[in-house]
């Protein structure tokens, strides 16, 4: 469980960094566009994934599989 808490903490730090980059330079700056895009692409799905792992379920492998399929579909759209 300690590793999940560390992962969630790292994601929270990325969210703060993302908001800081967006507030200071914005999406128009060439230097921040790529980091902003990269963080936005995975931080919220990662939060959902970690929340799904920590939820009590007898069908955990199935839930992880469905999440990964949805992640791929939404990221390609």
C-alpha positions as CSV (number, residue, x, y, z in Angstrom):
1,X,0.0,0.0,0.0
2,X,3.0,2.3,0.6
3,X,3.9,2.2,-3.1
4,X,0.4,3.3,-4.1
5,X,0.6,6.2,-1.7
6,X,3.9,7.2,-3.2
7,X,2.5,7.0,-6.7
8,X,-0.5,9.1,-5.8
9,X,1.8,11.7,-4.2
10,X,3.9,11.8,-7.4
11,X,0.8,12.3,-9.5
12,X,-0.4,15.1,-7.2
13,X,3.0,16.8,-7.6
14,X,2.6,16.5,-11.4
15,X,-0.8,18.2,-11.2
16,X,0.7,21.1,-9.2
17,X,3.6,21.3,-11.7
18,X,1.1,21.3,-14.6
19,X,-1.0,24.1,-13.1
20,X,2.2,26.1,-12.4
21,X,3.4,25.7,-16.0
22,X,0.0,26.6,-17.3
23,X,-0.3,29.7,-15.1
24,X,3.2,31.0,-15.9
25,X,3.9,30.2,-19.6
26,X,0.6,28.8,-20.9
27,X,-0.1,26.5,-23.8
28,X,1.2,28.9,-26.4
29,X,4.9,28.7,-25.2
30,X,6.9,26.2,-27.2
31,X,8.8,25.1,-24.1
32,X,5.8,24.2,-22.0
33,X,3.4,22.7,-24.6
34,X,5.0,19.3,-24.6
35,X,5.2,18.9,-20.8
36,X,1.7,20.1,-20.4
37,X,0.4,17.7,-23.0
38,X,2.3,14.8,-21.6
39,X,1.1,15.4,-18.0
40,X,-2.5,15.9,-19.2
41,X,-2.5,12.7,-21.2
42,X,-1.8,10.4,-18.3
43,X,-2.3,12.0,-14.9
44,X,-6.1,11.7,-14.6
45,X,-6.2,8.2,-16.1
46,X,-3.5,7.2,-13.7
47,X,-5.5,8.5,-10.8
48,X,-8.5,6.5,-11.9
49,X,-6.3,3.4,-12.4
50,X,-4.9,3.7,-8.9
51,X,-8.4,4.3,-7.4
52,X,-9.6,1.2,-9.2
53,X,-6.7,-0.9,-7.9
54,X,-7.4,0.1,-4.3
55,X,-11.2,-0.5,-4.6
56,X,-12.3,-3.8,-3.2
57,X,-13.5,-6.1,-5.9
58,X,-13.5,-9.7,-6.7
59,X,-13.1,-8.9,-10.4
60,X,-10.0,-6.8,-10.2
61,X,-8.2,-8.3,-13.3
62,X,-11.3,-7.6,-15.4
63,X,-11.5,-4.0,-14.2
64,X,-7.9,-3.4,-14.9
65,X,-8.3,-4.8,-18.4
66,X,-11.4,-2.7,-19.1
67,X,-9.6,0.4,-17.9
68,X,-6.6,-0.2,-20.1
69,X,-8.8,-0.7,-23.2
70,X,-10.7,2.5,-22.4
71,X,-7.4,4.4,-21.8
72,X,-6.1,3.3,-25.2
73,X,-9.4,4.2,-27.0
74,X,-9.7,7.6,-25.4
75,X,-6.0,8.5,-25.9
76,X,-6.2,7.6,-29.6
77,X,-9.3,9.8,-30.1
